[in-house]
Amino acid sequence: MFNSFTITIPEPPEAFANGALDPPPPPPVLAVPFDAPGVPGPFAPVPPPPVPAVPPVPVGPAAPPPPPA
């Protein structure tokens, strides 16, 4: 005796075809207003570059002795 059977693969539902089961899109990136604190706008003034501090060079008796050669 031989039992025959047929496996039927159902068609995918329409939800797969039109993307209803796709993962949700990422949330939109919110635009930062130009007047937000701490966020400079496109026309914000450019701050001047910092001036490096130059240590004073001691001259005279306060000057350290030269290093030994």
GROMACS elastic network, one bead per residue, 0.5 to 0.9 nm:
[ bonds ]
;  ai    aj funct       b0    kb
    9    12     6  0.89080   500
   10    13     6  0.86144   500
   11    14     6  0.89439   500
   12    15     6  0.79805   500
   12    16     6  0.65353   500
   12    17     6  0.77465   500
   13    16     6  0.58532   500
   13    17     6  0.71610   500
   14    17     6  0.50035   500
   14    18     6  0.63662   500
   14    19     6  0.85478   500
   14    20     6  0.84149   500
   15    18     6  0.55684   500
   15    19     6  0.60915   500
   15    21     6  0.61250   500
   16    19     6  0.53719   500
   16    20     6  0.63204   500
   16    21     6  0.60544   500
   16    22     6  0.78661   500
   17    20     6  0.78144   500
   17    21     6  0.89711   500
   18    21     6  0.83187   500
   19    22     6  0.52590   500
   19    23     6  0.88080   500
   20    23     6  0.84824   500
   21    24     6  0.85230   500
   22    25     6  0.86280   500
   23    26     6  0.89638   500
   24    27     6  0.87245   500
   25    28     6  0.86154   500
   26    29     6  0.88245   500
   27    30     6  0.88581   500
   32    35     6  0.84111   500
   32    36     6  0.69444   500
   32    39     6  0.80624   500
   33    36     6  0.55464   500
   33    39     6  0.83869   500
   33    41     6  0.80802   500
   34    37     6  0.86344   500
   34    39     6  0.69705   500
   34    40     6  0.66961   500
   34    42     6  0.76007   500
   35    38     6  0.86028   500
   35    39     6  0.72545   500
   35    40     6  0.75108   500
   35    41     6  0.69346   500
   36    39     6  0.55658   500
   36    40     6  0.77361   500
   36    41     6  0.84549   500
   37    40     6  0.78754   500
   40    43     6  0.78393   500
   40    44     6  0.56429   500
   40    45     6  0.85438   500
   41    44     6  0.52551   500
   41    45     6  0.89971   500
   42    45     6  0.89942   500
   43    46     6  0.87126   500
   44    47     6  0.89986   500
   46    49     6  0.88747   500
   47    50     6  0.87028   500
   48    51     6  0.87223   500
   54    57     6  0.87905   500
   57    63     6  0.80052   500
   58    61     6  0.84236   500
   58    62     6  0.59983   500
   58    64     6  0.78807   500
   59    62     6  0.62186   500
   59    63     6  0.51436   500
   59    64     6  0.87994   500
   60    63     6  0.55342   500
   61    64     6  0.79986   500
   63    66     6  0.87094   500
   64    67     6  0.86634   500
   65    68     6  0.87005   500
   66    69     6  0.86457   500
